[in-house]
Amino acid sequence: MSTAQEVPADVAASGLRARGGSRIGVLGGTFDPVHVGHLVTAVNVRHELELDQVLLVVANDPWQKAGSVSAPASERFAMVAAAVAGIPGVEASDLELRRGGPSYTADTVEELAATHPGAELHLILGSDAAGGLDTWEREAEVRERVRLVVVVRPGAEAARPPAGWSHVVVEVPRLDVSSTDLRARAGDGRPLDWLVPDAAVRVIEERRLYGAGR
Ligand code: ATP
């Protein structure tokens, strides 16, 4: 049986640089709401692996979180777009919203490969999500198309990608922040400041998401 294998970050960066073509990071999520854990991950992985851009791909229908998603996809996208405005090399992607239906990363990386021929796709996951890769739809297809980048998330330090995946771990500041906790904070009237980017806090307040401003 093959086992998950870790590749040093500097090797991952140099080996890939040599080949040319664009280097794209894909950080998919529900972003319900977006928070500093997502942004700190995006900018630091981009820097460490010398990626041209990191796309925050907003899930249209995150089927693995059925029943626990609060804000509609269009509102989650609005928060992400507001949060990343002005961050060099980090962009919000609505491709899963445009595709509609359940959001499968296999479809997303297939589409990105078609629209960005020759690009290196780097799938960026928190360690909690990486530990669950074997529950994904068409896991093998995803594995064929991407290089896996894992950031360690507080509470999921021991989680590892399943057997068969090689991956690189990028060290980013470990921030114990989750969308679940932030929804509870908004609902209770506790502050979101510094945990959610200002521009996204304004979207939450203006659109009264998560019971904010009741
Ligand atoms: P939930 O509260 O449901 O756990 P979440 O905070 O994980 O939500 P998602 O939008 O589901 O938010 O996360 C998208 C991606 O970002 C996942 O790969 C997840 O592991 C990663 N991620 C989320 N929060 C952090 C964090 N604090 N540090 C590092 N990675 C994170």
Residues whose N, C-alpha, C, O or C-beta is under 5 A from the ligand:
A	BS01	ATP	G28 G29 T30 F31 D32 G37 H38 T41 I124 L125 G126 S127 D128 A129 V151 V152 R153 L175 V177 S178 S179 T180 D181
